[in-house]
Amino acid sequence: MKGKIRVGIAGKSGPFENIKNALSQIDISKVKGKSVLIKPNIGREALPEHGYNTHPQAVAAVIEALQEAGAAKIAIGESPLVGINTFEAFKKAGITEIADKYEIELIDFDERKPVTANIPIPRVLKNTRIAAEVLEYDILVSVPVAKTHMHTQVTLGMKNLKGCLYRHEKVRYHQLEYIGHQFSEKTLDSAISDLSTILLPDITVVDGYIGMEGLGPSGGTPIKSDFAVASAHPIAADLFACVLMGINPEDVVHLKLVAKRNSFSMNLDHYLPPDNYTDFITSFELPPKTIALHFDDTIIYECEACSSCLSTLMLFLRRFRGDMNDFKLDDGKFHIAIGKGNKNVKDGTILVGNCTRNLNDKGIFVKGCPPVPTRIYEAITGTEPEENEPEVE
């Protein structure tokens, strides 16, 4: 219908065909003759079937669609979690093989000096450091994998742009305070909306082939949802990806803030998806309010922790919680803390990550940003774990 913004949606055909079909439903002619930067979600070294990273065949489909539309130059860029080697993550995720096949340049956003950009009318960010390449390419294509997120409900196209930030800048977004006026929203949600005032995707393509539900963005469970959403509007793909995940977009605070600050509509009636788009709904398990609910006899002090620490803690508890019974305190519980906001913890608590350094006289401090699960185990027990399992499931 005239005046409505078209949204491409497809499903039940695998990552490559889903995305090619979704992109065929929208106009991407603006890429013709332009340089295009693809920003997938490759945060850790993990295989495609784990649901952590954007599927390599999804990236392949985006590349082919861009080439067919006449893009003059295409590159793929990423800044993963702090401590993760970008090119090793690309390789493990299957992205290097795709880049070689299509002769596409891979870019580590952390290699060059970043650009510092000022935020107009900031809530929590007066300025932010962005990878230089992000501002040098004509077109930015956000290609996230559909996941739930313990802090932001979902992580999709808008949240994926946090990976355009330089190194520790991503961690800083979890450690901010409001400037002057106080708002009811989490500071992370406000930080994403601050970023949106200077950086928005030109095209968003959501890979929903194998997503992640529950304790996302990295401690959750893979879910084969088998859909794709595409739009040339900055948040339209995110809105409809939420619907396909069984989540009300109105419940996703950062999307509401981004919409308000950029005069975008949250009303789904203002967009034009295919008539059958509800055929592809797969309801995702929502993130719990606290991960302590999943582990008996465990007290978790979590205040202002980033998703990197949360996911590392989740992996540690999944793998090693059964070995920690000898380290319970006098209340019969195992105590562990993450996040810079903790002020009071019980003596003998395990303090995970550099942000807990101020409490290092209260228990066992494990440095790192964040430390890997095996490092936490070694700091507590004084020995290496017997089994040799991967740090990322």
N, C-alpha and C positions, 0 to 999 in steps of 0.2 A: 504494500500500500504506500502511496505517495507520502513522503515526509517521515516515514519510519526508518529507523536504522537497522540494516539487515545484519542478522547473526547467522553464521553457518554452523549447523550441528549435524553430526553423523555418528554412527555407531555400529557395533556388532560385526565389524569387518577387519579388526586388527589395527595396530597403530599407524601403519603407512596409509592404508586405504581410508581409514577414518579421517585423517587429517587432509588428505588430498580431496576427499569429498566435501569436507567442511569448508576448505578454502575455495573450492569451485563455486560456492554459493555466495561469495562476497567479492567485491571489487578491490583488487590489489594492484590496479594499473599504475598507482602512484609510485611503484618501485621501479618503473621502467627508466633505464638510464641512470639509476641512483646507486649509491653505495649502501649496502644493507648489513647491519650487525644483528646477528641472531644471539639472543641471550637465553639459553636453556637453564634448567635448574640442575646443576651438577655440583652438589655441595660436599660430597664425600666420595671416597673410593668404594663403589658398590656396583654390583651387577644389575642389569636391567630388570630382572625378575623380582628384585627386592622392593620395588616401588618407591625407592628413595629419589632417584634421578629421572629426568626426562628420558623416555625411551629413544634409543638411537634411530630406530625406524621412523619415529615421529619427526626427528630432526631431518632425516633424509627426505621425508615428504615435504617439509617446509622448504628445503633447499630446491627440490625439483620444481615446486610451485613458483618460487621466486625466479628461478632461471627461465621458466616458461613465460613469466610475466615481463622478462627483459631486464632484470636487475644487472647493473654493470659490474658490480663487485659484491661478493658475499664473504663474510667472516663470522666466526663463532667465538664469543668471548665469555669469560667467567672469572669470578673471584670466589672460590669456595670458602668453607670454614677455615678459620685461622689454624695454621699448622698442617693443612692439607695441601699437598703438591698438586697444582692445577693440572699439569699434563698427565700425571699418574691417575688423577681422577677421570680425566677425559678418556684415557686408555681403558681403565677398568669398566667404565660406563658404556663402552662401545662407540664413543663419539670420534675417537681418532681414526678408526677404520672408516667411518662415514666421511670424515673430512678428507681422507686420502682418496677415497673413491671419487668424490666430486671435485677434488683439487681445491679445497676450501682451507683458508688460513685459520689456525687456532690461536687465540690470543689469551694470555694470562694478564688479566687486568691489574695485577699487583706488580708487574715488572717495571712499569713506567711511573714517573712522578705524577700524582693525581692533580686534578683541577679542583680548587676550592670555590664553591658557588654559594652565594648569599641567598638566604630564604626570605622572601617578602612576607611581612606580617607573621613572624614565626610563633609557634606554640611552644616548641621545645628546642628547636634547632635554629640558631642564628645563621649557621653556615654548615656545609657538609662537603666531604671530600669524595669526588666522583672519578672513576677511571677515565683517563683522557680520551680513550678511543670512543667511549659512549657519546661524547660530544662532537667527535670528528666525522662520524658516519651520518649519512643523510636520513636513514630510516632505521628505527630500532624495533625489532620484533621480539616480543617476550614469549617464550615457549616453556611455560611451567608444566610440571606434572601435578595432577590434582591430589592434594593432601589436606588432611585436617592439621590444625596447629594449636598447641596448648595455650598459646598467648593470643593469637589472632583468629581463632576459630577455623580459618582456612588459610592456605598459602597458594595463591594463584598468580595471575599476571601482574597485578600491582605489587604484591608482596615480593614477587620474584625480582623486581628491580632493586631490592636491597642488595642483591649480588652484583650490582654495578658499583657498589661502594668499595673504597680502597681499604684493604687489609682490616685493621682493628676498628675501622669506622663502623663496621657491621655490629661489632660488640657494643660500641658506644650507644647505639640506638636503644639498647636494653637498659641503659644506665642513666637516662636523662631525667631532668626535673623540669617542671613547668616554669616558664619565664613570666614572672608577674602574676597574671590572672590564672587561677586554678580551674581546671576542667574536670569533669567527672570521668572522662575516658582514660584508659591506660595511656601512659606516656608513649609506649611503643606504637599504638594506633595513631596517636597524634604525630609522631615522628614520620610515619609512612605518609600521612596527609601533608606534612611539611615538604617532604621529598616530592610529592606530586605537583607542587606549585612550580617546580623547575624541571621535572623529568616525568614524562608519560610515554607509554608505548605507542608507536604508530600503528602497530598491528599486534594483536594478542592471539595466540593459538594454544589452547589448553589441551595437553595430552592426558586423557583420562583412560588410557588403555589399562595400565596397572598403576593404580593409585595407592595411597596409604590412608588408613583410617585409624581412629583411636588416638594413641599417644604420638601423633605426628608432631613435628615434621620428620622425625627419624627413628623414634622408638615405637612406632605403631606397627600395624599389621598390613601387609600387602593385600590389595583387593582388586580383582579383575573386573573393572567397571566398563571397559571397552567403549569409550565414547571420545569425541573430540568436539571442541567448540572454537570458532574463529570469528574475529570481528576486527574491523578497522577503527572501531570506537574504543577509547581507552579503558572503559570498565564493562562494556556490554558482555564480553566473553566471560568475565568473572561472575557477573550476575547470573548468567544462565548455567555456568559450571556449578555454581552453588545449588541451583535447582536440580541439576542432574545428580548431585551428591546427596539430595534429600535435605538440603539446608536452606532455610529462609534467608535470602540476601539481606533482609532488614536486620538480621541478627549479627551481621558481620560489621563490626564497628568501623574498621578502617575503610571499608568501602563506602559507608555512609558519610564519613568525614571527607574522603576524597571527592565524592559526588558533590557535597555541599560546597567545598572550597573551589571546585572547578565548574560549578553550575551544570553538572551532569544529572540526568534523571535516574532515579532508582525505580521508577515505575516500569514494570516489564511490558506494559501495553504500549510503551513508546518505542519498542523494538520489534523487529520482524524475524522471528525464527521460523524454521520449517514447521508445517502443521503437525508433524508426527514427533516433535522433539521429546515429548514426554515418554515416548517408547524407550528411551535410553536412560531413564532414571535408575540409579542403583544407590540405595540409601547407605551412606557411610556411618559407621559408629562414631559418635562425637567424642572429642577429647574429654577426659574426666577433669574434675575440678582440681584433683591432686593425685599424683601417682602413688602416694602412700596407701591409697585404698587397695592397690594391687598387691601389697606385700604386708603380711601379718607381722606383728611385733617389730615394726619399723617406724621410727619417727623421722620425718623429713622436714628440715627447716629450709623453706624455699622462699626467698624474698628478693625480688628484682634480679632473678637469674635469667640468663639468655637461653634461647632454645638449644644452643650448642651444649651448654652444661646440662640442661634437662635431658637431652637425648643421651648424652654420655652416662648420666646417672642411671637412666632407665636401662641401658645396655649392661651396666655394671651389676645392677640389682637382678636383672634377669639371669645373668650368667653366674654370679658369685654369691647371691644372697644366702644360699644354703650353707656356704662356708663361713658365714659371719656370726654364727651362734655363740662362739667363744668370746665375741667382742661386744656382747650385749652389756648394758650398764646395769646399775643396781635396781632399776625399775623393770628389768627383764626385757628391755627393748634395745634395738640397734638404732643408734642416733647418727644422722648424717646431714650435713648442711651444704647448700649452694646459694650463691647470689650475694651481692654486695650489701643488701639491705638488712641482713640479720644483725641484731644487736645483742640478743641474749640466747645462748644455747647452753645445754647441760654440759658440765665438765666431762670430758672423755668423748665428745662428739667428733666424728670424722668430718674434716673441713675440706671440701673439694673445690679446687680452682683458686686462681689468684685473687678473686674478689672476696674470698673469706680470710685473706691474710690478716686483717685487723683482729681476728679472733684466734690467732694461732697459739695463744697461751691456754686455750680452752680444751684442746684435744690434739688429734693427729692432723696436721696440715699437709695437704697434697697439692703442690704447686702445679700450674699448667693452665692453659686457656683454650679448652679445658684439658686436664690430664686424660689419657686414654684409660679404659676400664682396667687393663692389666696393671697400669701404674698405680691406680687406686688400691688394687689388691695387694701389690707388693708393699706399698706404704703401710698398710694395715697389718699384714701378716709377717712382713720381713722376708718372704719367700716368693718365688715366681710361681704362677699357677701351673699345675701339672699338664692340663690339656692345652693344645695349641689351636685355639679357635680364632676366627677373624674378629677384629674389633667392631666391624659393622656387620649386622645380620643381613 
